[in-house]
Amino acid sequence: MKQLLVFIRKEFFHVFRDRRTLLIMFGLPVVQIVLFGFALTNEVKNIEIIISDNARDINSQQITNKIKASAYFKVQESVLNYKDIEKAFRKGDVKCALIFPAHFGDDLFHAGKTRVQIITDGSDPNIAKTVVNYLTAIIGDYQQQIAPSPTLAYRIIPESRMLYNEEGNGSLNFIPGVMALVLMIVCTTLTSVAVVKEKELGTMEVLLVSPFKPVFVLIAKAVPYLLLSMINVILILLLAVYLLDVEIKGSVLLLFLESVLFILTCLSLGLLISNVTDSQQTAMLISMMGMMLPTLIFTGFLFPLENMPKVFQIISNVIPARWYFIITKAVMLKGLGFAYVWKETLVLTGMTIALLGIALKNFKIRLQ
Amino acid sequence: MEDNKAIVCKDLTKQFGDFYAVNKISFEVLKGEIFGFLGANGAGKTTAMRILCGLSFPSSGTATVAGFDVYKQQEKIKKNIGYMSQKFSLYENLTVLENIEFYGGVYGVPRKEIKSRSAELVQTLGLESEAKKLVGELPLGWKQKLAFSVAIFHKPQIVFLDEPTGGVDPVTRRQFWDMIYEAAATGLTIFVTTHYMDEAEYCNRISVMVDGKVEALDSPANLKKEFNADSMDEVFYQLARGAKRSGD
């Protein structure tokens, strides 16, 4: 135990004396947050939409048919109250709801104007904004059909609400993404490089010949990065709250614990990579190309998963960051509790245990 | 097991499939002896040394290191040996003192002892003014001396030196051997591999491995007589010429 502490102390020396490591560790989150602050636009297809038609008249039906005909939407028709719609949103498969009031057609013809409500899932503001635009365009198009004259005798006024993110704050969505990305890089890359470095230096040989338990080498390597990553999570959250005015809706403690779980997943992955590589470059390359790219692409924070071919959607399931992204979004942006993310948590836990198991088993005791 | 033996090997064999990396080697190393373990690349030196250091199990045969069995007492072996490789194995971004403290700690030397002995060590090495400097800033010769001192810091019975003088100039090498002699004089057993034949001459006894077998084992003087050679270089050449295996 004492030996382990000696070792961990040494690891901290390494980290704090290596400017590059520190720069990656703490410079990266800041840069990422600033960079991604300019939120990206993206086109969305096959959006699940609930159409709650309380009017059931010819006009509402015609609009519904128009939406059905468009390639952007998958329509699910049902009359629901606000609570049920909210439930569907929380499950996460529905991104948008369109609600026709009871006297939709009547109002349109008698009063000359009527209202329709659009509710979108604002925790994904890019999708939400796009959806609102699509729907407004479709309704506008319909309006032109029934009243082609420029005087606009009949007016339909769409009222949109972005749930969970009323202002459509774009930074909301990318913060969970940046967290996933940064933790992935810091934990996976830096840990794998740290272990491989000892192999390159030849110090690993000496450690293996010493009475120090080889497994302890892995633990000692992981501990500083675990602690620093936790600090990193706090840093990102502080930046998010105070720099970008993002409100953390759910329990901060839950968010933090889930982050620790994800950090452990990444550390296990890093240790696994370090076991199968012998040079820092290879380790760096594998963790950067092999981990960062899939993380960027398959978490769904840059490119909506909904748009991807089925194969990619299936592949995305093995990317740990994807699950962490769902969890952070749910807890941070929607304010949901553990009851809503236990499945994702379970998946991450399973991944961590599997990765760590393989890493420990593969940790070869070898001299050359 | 006699009391004056540091290492005893009998028919030690390591087999990988059909390949005999180490083929029935037998030798004994006395306490306080400087034992040269020679052989061309691929002769099986490294494999044999790994077994003796408690890093891998032999396929057959017996061996004891510091009185402990290589099959059952690997952990005890590890506590009682020191190891230094060609790469010197120091952490460049730790200071001289931190390196000593780290390795001392890894071997479980009590903290108070580490403190007093590292101060002493720094003084003997003449590194007082460099003690708080990073090892990366030290010249190669000093790193090497420090690495050796660190390898024997926990007072092992045997120290294994794997090509400890690679890349070091002759003068420094000579100084390094002075250190080895000093250490051996205190009763420490030195087990050293080298490719420098002038260094082989410094050893009390040497063994030469060829294709997994120990082909010769005696003092340098006797070997030269036996092979009718002027230098160890020639002895080695005569033995290694017949080797079928080469390379790493």
Chai-1 contact restraints between the chains, C-beta under 6 A:
chainA,res_idxA,chainB,res_idxB,connection_type,confidence,min_distance_angstrom,max_distance_angstrom,comment,restraint_id
A,Q3,B,V106,contact,1.0,0.0,6.0,A-B,restraint_1
A,V6,B,G105,contact,1.0,0.0,6.0,A-B,restraint_2
A,K10,B,F102,contact,1.0,0.0,6.0,A-B,restraint_3
A,F13,B,L94,contact,1.0,0.0,6.0,A-B,restraint_4
A,R17,B,N93,contact,1.0,0.0,6.0,A-B,restraint_5
A,G202,B,S85,contact,1.0,0.0,6.0,A-B,restraint_6
A,G202,B,K87,contact,1.0,0.0,6.0,A-B,restraint_7
A,G202,B,S89,contact,1.0,0.0,6.0,A-B,restraint_8
A,T203,B,S89,contact,1.0,0.0,6.0,A-B,restraint_9
A,E205,B,S85,contact,1.0,0.0,6.0,A-B,restraint_10
A,V206,B,Y83,contact,1.0,0.0,6.0,A-B,restraint_11
A,V206,B,S89,contact,1.0,0.0,6.0,A-B,restraint_12
A,V209,B,C53,contact,1.0,0.0,6.0,A-B,restraint_13
A,V209,B,Y83,contact,1.0,0.0,6.0,A-B,restraint_14
A,S210,B,V106,contact,1.0,0.0,6.0,A-B,restraint_15
A,P211,B,K78,contact,1.0,0.0,6.0,A-B,restraint_16
A,P211,B,K79,contact,1.0,0.0,6.0,A-B,restraint_17
A,F212,B,V106,contact,1.0,0.0,6.0,A-B,restraint_18
A,I365,B,L55,contact,1.0,0.0,6.0,A-B,restraint_19
A,L367,B,R50,contact,1.0,0.0,6.0,A-B,restraint_20
A,L367,B,L55,contact,1.0,0.0,6.0,A-B,restraint_21
